[in-house]
Amino acid sequence: MLPSTLLDSADKALYFAKEHGRNQVVLFENIPPPQSNSDANDVELF
């Protein structure tokens, strides 16, 4: 694994942990893939 790839993976795991409760260990392999937001163009009125 290239150093830049390793750092990118570690960075993604760090930010995932921060966004999901902090004080935890997250492995890059365990991060779920990003979900596509197909409702992004919908307008919610209520």
C-alpha distance matrix in Angstrom:
0.0 3.8 6.5 8.4 6.6 6.5 10.1 11.1 10.5 12.4 15.0 15.7 16.2 18.4 20.6 21.0 22.3 24.6 26.0 26.6 28.6 26.7 27.0 24.4 21.0 18.8 15.6 13.5 13.9 17.7 18.3 20.6 20.1 22.4 25.9 27.8 31.0 33.5 36.4 35.4 38.4 40.8 43.3 44.1 47.8 48.3
3.8 0.0 3.8 5.5 5.2 6.2 8.7 10.0 10.7 12.4 14.3 15.6 16.8 18.4 20.3 21.3 22.8 24.6 26.1 27.3 29.2 27.1 27.7 25.5 22.2 20.2 17.4 15.1 16.3 19.8 19.8 22.2 21.4 23.0 26.6 28.2 31.2 33.8 36.6 35.2 38.1 40.7 43.0 44.1 47.7 48.4
6.5 3.8 0.0 3.8 5.4 5.0 6.1 8.6 9.9 10.5 12.1 14.3 15.4 16.3 18.4 19.9 21.1 22.5 24.4 25.8 27.4 24.9 25.4 23.6 20.6 18.9 16.7 14.8 16.7 19.9 19.7 22.5 22.0 23.3 27.1 28.8 31.5 34.4 36.9 35.2 38.2 40.8 42.9 43.7 47.2 47.8
8.4 5.5 3.8 0.0 3.8 5.4 5.2 6.1 8.6 9.9 10.4 12.3 14.3 15.2 16.6 18.3 20.0 21.1 22.6 24.4 26.3 24.1 25.2 23.5 20.8 18.8 16.9 14.3 16.6 19.5 18.6 21.1 20.1 21.0 24.7 26.1 28.6 31.5 33.9 32.1 35.0 37.7 39.7 40.7 44.2 44.9
6.6 5.2 5.4 3.8 0.0 3.8 5.5 5.1 6.2 8.6 9.8 10.7 12.4 14.2 15.6 16.6 18.5 20.1 21.3 22.6 24.8 23.0 24.1 22.0 19.1 16.6 14.3 11.4 13.2 16.4 15.6 17.9 16.9 18.2 21.9 23.5 26.3 29.1 31.7 30.2 33.2 35.8 38.0 38.9 42.5 43.2
6.5 6.2 5.0 5.4 3.8 0.0 3.8 5.5 5.2 6.2 8.6 10.1 10.7 12.3 14.5 15.5 16.7 18.5 20.2 21.3 23.0 20.9 21.5 19.4 16.2 14.2 11.9 9.8 11.9 15.0 14.7 17.6 17.5 19.1 22.8 24.9 27.7 30.7 33.1 31.7 34.9 37.3 39.3 39.9 43.5 43.8
10.1 8.7 6.1 5.2 5.5 3.8 0.0 3.8 5.4 5.1 6.0 8.6 9.9 10.3 12.3 14.1 15.3 16.4 18.3 19.9 21.5 19.1 20.0 18.5 15.8 14.2 12.8 10.8 13.8 16.2 15.3 18.3 18.1 19.0 22.8 24.8 27.1 30.3 32.4 30.7 33.9 36.3 38.0 38.6 42.0 42.4
11.1 10.0 8.6 6.1 5.1 5.5 3.8 0.0 3.8 5.5 5.1 6.2 8.7 9.9 10.8 12.3 14.3 15.5 16.6 18.4 20.5 18.8 20.3 18.6 16.2 13.9 12.5 9.7 12.6 14.9 13.3 15.8 15.1 15.6 19.4 21.2 23.5 26.7 28.8 27.1 30.2 32.7 34.5 35.3 38.7 39.3
10.5 10.7 9.9 8.6 6.2 5.2 5.4 3.8 0.0 3.8 5.4 5.2 6.3 8.6 10.2 10.6 12.4 14.4 15.5 16.6 18.8 17.2 18.4 16.2 13.5 10.8 8.9 6.0 8.9 11.2 10.1 12.9 12.9 14.2 18.0 20.3 22.8 26.0 28.2 27.0 30.3 32.5 34.5 34.9 38.4 38.7
12.4 12.4 10.5 9.9 8.6 6.2 5.1 5.5 3.8 0.0 3.8 5.5 5.1 6.1 8.7 9.8 10.6 12.4 14.3 15.4 16.9 14.7 15.5 13.6 11.0 9.1 8.2 6.8 10.3 12.0 11.1 14.5 15.2 16.3 20.0 22.6 24.8 28.2 30.1 28.7 32.2 34.1 35.8 35.9 39.3 39.3
15.0 14.3 12.1 10.4 9.8 8.6 6.0 5.1 5.4 3.8 0.0 3.8 5.4 5.1 6.3 8.6 9.9 10.7 12.4 14.3 16.0 13.9 15.5 14.3 12.6 10.7 10.8 9.0 12.7 13.8 11.9 14.9 15.1 15.3 18.9 21.2 23.0 26.5 28.1 26.4 29.8 31.8 33.2 33.5 36.8 36.9
15.7 15.6 14.3 12.3 10.7 10.1 8.6 6.2 5.2 5.5 3.8 0.0 3.8 5.4 5.3 6.1 8.6 10.0 10.6 12.2 14.7 13.5 15.6 13.9 12.3 9.5 9.5 7.2 10.5 11.2 8.7 11.3 11.4 11.6 15.2 17.6 19.5 23.0 24.7 23.3 26.8 28.7 30.3 30.5 34.0 34.1
16.2 16.8 15.4 14.3 12.4 10.7 9.9 8.7 6.3 5.1 5.4 3.8 0.0 3.8 5.6 5.1 6.2 8.7 10.0 10.5 12.5 11.1 12.6 10.5 8.5 5.8 6.3 5.2 8.8 8.8 7.2 10.6 11.9 12.8 16.2 19.2 21.1 24.7 26.2 25.2 28.9 30.4 31.9 31.8 35.1 34.9
18.4 18.4 16.3 15.2 14.2 12.3 10.3 9.9 8.6 6.1 5.1 5.4 3.8 0.0 3.8 5.5 5.2 6.3 8.7 10.0 11.2 8.9 10.6 9.5 8.4 7.2 8.9 8.8 12.5 12.2 10.5 13.7 15.1 15.4 18.6 21.4 22.8 26.5 27.7 26.3 29.9 31.4 32.5 32.2 35.4 35.0
20.6 20.3 18.4 16.6 15.6 14.5 12.3 10.8 10.2 8.7 6.3 5.3 5.6 3.8 0.0 3.8 5.4 5.0 6.1 8.5 10.4 9.1 11.9 11.3 11.1 9.5 11.4 10.6 14.0 13.3 10.7 13.1 14.0 13.3 16.3 18.8 19.8 23.6 24.5 22.9 26.5 28.0 29.0 28.7 31.8 31.6
21.0 21.3 19.9 18.3 16.6 15.5 14.1 12.3 10.6 9.8 8.6 6.1 5.1 5.5 3.8 0.0 3.8 5.5 5.2 6.2 8.9 8.7 11.5 10.0 9.9 7.6 9.7 9.0 11.8 10.4 7.6 9.8 11.3 11.0 13.7 16.7 17.9 21.7 22.6 21.6 25.3 26.5 27.8 27.3 30.5 30.1
22.3 22.8 21.1 20.0 18.5 16.7 15.3 14.3 12.4 10.6 9.9 8.6 6.2 5.2 5.4 3.8 0.0 3.8 5.5 5.2 6.4 5.3 7.7 6.4 7.0 6.0 9.3 10.1 12.9 11.1 9.4 12.0 14.3 14.5 16.9 20.1 21.2 24.9 25.6 24.7 28.5 29.4 30.3 29.5 32.5 31.7
24.6 24.6 22.5 21.1 20.1 18.5 16.4 15.5 14.4 12.4 10.7 10.0 8.7 6.3 5.0 5.5 3.8 0.0 3.8 5.5 5.9 4.5 8.0 8.4 9.9 9.7 12.9 13.3 16.4 14.7 12.6 14.8 16.6 16.0 18.2 21.0 21.5 25.3 25.6 24.3 27.9 28.8 29.4 28.5 31.3 30.5
26.0 26.1 24.4 22.6 21.3 20.2 18.3 16.6 15.5 14.3 12.4 10.6 10.0 8.7 6.1 5.2 5.5 3.8 0.0 3.8 6.0 6.9 10.7 10.8 12.3 11.3 14.2 14.1 16.7 14.7 12.0 13.3 14.8 13.6 15.3 17.9 18.1 21.9 22.0 20.8 24.4 25.1 25.7 24.8 27.6 26.8
26.6 27.3 25.8 24.4 22.6 21.3 19.9 18.4 16.6 15.4 14.3 12.2 10.5 10.0 8.5 6.2 5.2 5.5 3.8 0.0 3.8 6.2 9.3 8.8 10.7 9.9 13.1 13.8 15.8 13.1 11.0 12.2 14.5 14.0 15.4 18.5 18.8 22.4 22.6 22.0 25.8 26.1 26.7 25.5 28.3 27.1
28.6 29.2 27.4 26.3 24.8 23.0 21.5 20.5 18.8 16.9 16.0 14.7 12.5 11.2 10.4 8.9 6.4 5.9 6.0 3.8 0.0 3.8 6.6 7.4 10.4 10.9 14.6 16.0 18.1 15.4 13.9 15.5 18.1 17.7 19.1 22.2 22.4 25.9 25.8 25.3 28.9 29.0 29.4 27.8 30.3 28.9
26.7 27.1 24.9 24.1 23.0 20.9 19.1 18.8 17.2 14.7 13.9 13.5 11.1 8.9 9.1 8.7 5.3 4.5 6.9 6.2 3.8 0.0 3.8 5.5 8.4 9.7 13.4 15.0 17.7 15.5 14.3 16.7 19.2 19.1 21.1 24.1 24.6 28.3 28.4 27.6 31.2 31.7 32.1 30.8 33.4 32.1
27.0 27.7 25.4 25.2 24.1 21.5 20.0 20.3 18.4 15.5 15.5 15.6 12.6 10.6 11.9 11.5 7.7 8.0 10.7 9.3 6.6 3.8 0.0 3.8 7.1 9.8 13.4 15.9 18.3 16.3 15.9 18.6 21.5 21.9 24.0 27.3 28.0 31.6 31.9 31.2 34.9 35.3 35.7 34.3 36.9 35.4
24.4 25.5 23.6 23.5 22.0 19.4 18.5 18.6 16.2 13.6 14.3 13.9 10.5 9.5 11.3 10.0 6.4 8.4 10.8 8.8 7.4 5.5 3.8 0.0 3.8 6.4 10.0 12.8 14.9 12.8 12.9 15.8 18.9 19.8 22.0 25.5 26.6 30.2 30.8 30.4 34.2 34.7 35.5 34.2 37.1 35.7
21.0 22.2 20.6 20.8 19.1 16.2 15.8 16.2 13.5 11.0 12.6 12.3 8.5 8.4 11.1 9.9 7.0 9.9 12.3 10.7 10.4 8.4 7.1 3.8 0.0 3.8 6.7 9.9 12.0 10.5 11.2 14.6 17.5 19.0 21.7 25.2 26.8 30.3 31.4 30.9 34.7 35.5 36.7 35.8 38.8 37.7
18.8 20.2 18.9 18.8 16.6 14.2 14.2 13.9 10.8 9.1 10.7 9.5 5.8 7.2 9.5 7.6 6.0 9.7 11.3 9.9 10.9 9.7 9.8 6.4 3.8 0.0 3.8 6.4 8.5 7.0 7.5 11.0 13.8 15.5 18.3 21.8 23.7 27.1 28.5 28.1 31.9 32.9 34.3 33.6 36.8 36.0
15.6 17.4 16.7 16.9 14.3 11.9 12.8 12.5 8.9 8.2 10.8 9.5 6.3 8.9 11.4 9.7 9.3 12.9 14.2 13.1 14.6 13.4 13.4 10.0 6.7 3.8 0.0 3.8 5.4 5.4 6.9 10.6 13.0 15.4 18.4 21.8 24.2 27.4 29.3 29.0 32.7 33.9 35.7 35.3 38.7 38.1
13.5 15.1 14.8 14.3 11.4 9.8 10.8 9.7 6.0 6.8 9.0 7.2 5.2 8.8 10.6 9.0 10.1 13.3 14.1 13.8 16.0 15.0 15.9 12.8 9.9 6.4 3.8 0.0 3.8 5.4 5.5 9.0 10.5 12.8 16.2 19.3 21.9 25.1 27.2 26.7 30.3 31.9 33.9 33.8 37.4 37.1
13.9 16.3 16.7 16.6 13.2 11.9 13.8 12.6 8.9 10.3 12.7 10.5 8.8 12.5 14.0 11.8 12.9 16.4 16.7 15.8 18.1 17.7 18.3 14.9 12.0 8.5 5.4 3.8 0.0 3.8 5.7 8.2 9.8 13.0 16.0 19.2 22.1 24.9 27.3 27.3 30.8 32.3 34.6 34.5 38.1 37.8
17.7 19.8 19.9 19.5 16.4 15.0 16.2 14.9 11.2 12.0 13.8 11.2 8.8 12.2 13.3 10.4 11.1 14.7 14.7 13.1 15.4 15.5 16.3 12.8 10.5 7.0 5.4 5.4 3.8 0.0 3.8 6.2 9.2 12.2 14.7 18.2 20.8 23.7 25.7 26.0 29.6 30.6 32.8 32.3 35.8 35.3
18.3 19.8 19.7 18.6 15.6 14.7 15.3 13.3 10.1 11.1 11.9 8.7 7.2 10.5 10.7 7.6 9.4 12.6 12.0 11.0 13.9 14.3 15.9 12.9 11.2 7.5 6.9 5.5 5.7 3.8 0.0 3.8 6.5 8.8 11.6 15.1 17.5 20.6 22.6 22.5 26.2 27.4 29.4 29.1 32.6 32.3
20.6 22.2 22.5 21.1 17.9 17.6 18.3 15.8 12.9 14.5 14.9 11.3 10.6 13.7 13.1 9.8 12.0 14.8 13.3 12.2 15.5 16.7 18.6 15.8 14.6 11.0 10.6 9.0 8.2 6.2 3.8 0.0 3.8 6.5 8.5 12.1 14.6 17.5 19.5 19.9 23.5 24.5 26.8 26.6 30.2 29.9
20.1 21.4 22.0 20.1 16.9 17.5 18.1 15.1 12.9 15.2 15.1 11.4 11.9 15.1 14.0 11.3 14.3 16.6 14.8 14.5 18.1 19.2 21.5 18.9 17.5 13.8 13.0 10.5 9.8 9.2 6.5 3.8 0.0 3.8 6.4 9.4 12.5 15.1 17.7 17.8 21.2 22.7 25.3 25.6 29.3 29.5
22.4 23.0 23.3 21.0 18.2 19.1 19.0 15.6 14.2 16.3 15.3 11.6 12.8 15.4 13.3 11.0 14.5 16.0 13.6 14.0 17.7 19.1 21.9 19.8 19.0 15.5 15.4 12.8 13.0 12.2 8.8 6.5 3.8 0.0 3.8 6.5 9.2 12.3 14.6 14.3 17.8 19.4 21.8 22.3 26.0 26.4
25.9 26.6 27.1 24.7 21.9 22.8 22.8 19.4 18.0 20.0 18.9 15.2 16.2 18.6 16.3 13.7 16.9 18.2 15.3 15.4 19.1 21.1 24.0 22.0 21.7 18.3 18.4 16.2 16.0 14.7 11.6 8.5 6.4 3.8 0.0 3.8 6.3 9.0 11.3 11.7 15.2 16.4 19.0 19.4 23.1 23.6
27.8 28.2 28.8 26.1 23.5 24.9 24.8 21.2 20.3 22.6 21.2 17.6 19.2 21.4 18.8 16.7 20.1 21.0 17.9 18.5 22.2 24.1 27.3 25.5 25.2 21.8 21.8 19.3 19.2 18.2 15.1 12.1 9.4 6.5 3.8 0.0 3.8 5.9 8.8 9.1 12.1 13.8 16.8 17.8 21.6 22.6
31.0 31.2 31.5 28.6 26.3 27.7 27.1 23.5 22.8 24.8 23.0 19.5 21.1 22.8 19.8 17.9 21.2 21.5 18.1 18.8 22.4 24.6 28.0 26.6 26.8 23.7 24.2 21.9 22.1 20.8 17.5 14.6 12.5 9.2 6.3 3.8 0.0 3.8 5.4 5.6 8.9 10.3 13.1 14.1 17.8 19.0
33.5 33.8 34.4 31.5 29.1 30.7 30.3 26.7 26.0 28.2 26.5 23.0 24.7 26.5 23.6 21.7 24.9 25.3 21.9 22.4 25.9 28.3 31.6 30.2 30.3 27.1 27.4 25.1 24.9 23.7 20.6 17.5 15.1 12.3 9.0 5.9 3.8 0.0 3.8 5.5 7.5 8.6 12.1 13.6 17.2 18.7
36.4 36.6 36.9 33.9 31.7 33.1 32.4 28.8 28.2 30.1 28.1 24.7 26.2 27.7 24.5 22.6 25.6 25.6 22.0 22.6 25.8 28.4 31.9 30.8 31.4 28.5 29.3 27.2 27.3 25.7 22.6 19.5 17.7 14.6 11.3 8.8 5.4 3.8 0.0 3.8 5.5 5.3 8.5 9.7 13.4 15.0
35.4 35.2 35.2 32.1 30.2 31.7 30.7 27.1 27.0 28.7 26.4 23.3 25.2 26.3 22.9 21.6 24.7 24.3 20.8 22.0 25.3 27.6 31.2 30.4 30.9 28.1 29.0 26.7 27.3 26.0 22.5 19.9 17.8 14.3 11.7 9.1 5.6 5.5 3.8 0.0 3.8 5.6 8.2 10.1 13.7 15.6
38.4 38.1 38.2 35.0 33.2 34.9 33.9 30.2 30.3 32.2 29.8 26.8 28.9 29.9 26.5 25.3 28.5 27.9 24.4 25.8 28.9 31.2 34.9 34.2 34.7 31.9 32.7 30.3 30.8 29.6 26.2 23.5 21.2 17.8 15.2 12.1 8.9 7.5 5.5 3.8 0.0 3.8 6.6 9.6 12.7 15.4
40.8 40.7 40.8 37.7 35.8 37.3 36.3 32.7 32.5 34.1 31.8 28.7 30.4 31.4 28.0 26.5 29.4 28.8 25.1 26.1 29.0 31.7 35.3 34.7 35.5 32.9 33.9 31.9 32.3 30.6 27.4 24.5 22.7 19.4 16.4 13.8 10.3 8.6 5.3 5.6 3.8 0.0 3.8 6.4 9.5 12.1
43.3 43.0 42.9 39.7 38.0 39.3 38.0 34.5 34.5 35.8 33.2 30.3 31.9 32.5 29.0 27.8 30.3 29.4 25.7 26.7 29.4 32.1 35.7 35.5 36.7 34.3 35.7 33.9 34.6 32.8 29.4 26.8 25.3 21.8 19.0 16.8 13.1 12.1 8.5 8.2 6.6 3.8 0.0 3.8 6.2 9.3
44.1 44.1 43.7 40.7 38.9 39.9 38.6 35.3 34.9 35.9 33.5 30.5 31.8 32.2 28.7 27.3 29.5 28.5 24.8 25.5 27.8 30.8 34.3 34.2 35.8 33.6 35.3 33.8 34.5 32.3 29.1 26.6 25.6 22.3 19.4 17.8 14.1 13.6 9.7 10.1 9.6 6.4 3.8 0.0 3.8 5.8
47.8 47.7 47.2 44.2 42.5 43.5 42.0 38.7 38.4 39.3 36.8 34.0 35.1 35.4 31.8 30.5 32.5 31.3 27.6 28.3 30.3 33.4 36.9 37.1 38.8 36.8 38.7 37.4 38.1 35.8 32.6 30.2 29.3 26.0 23.1 21.6 17.8 17.2 13.4 13.7 12.7 9.5 6.2 3.8 0.0 3.8
48.3 48.4 47.8 44.9 43.2 43.8 42.4 39.3 38.7 39.3 36.9 34.1 34.9 35.0 31.6 30.1 31.7 30.5 26.8 27.1 28.9 32.1 35.4 35.7 37.7 36.0 38.1 37.1 37.8 35.3 32.3 29.9 29.5 26.4 23.6 22.6 19.0 18.7 15.0 15.6 15.4 12.1 9.3 5.8 3.8 0.0
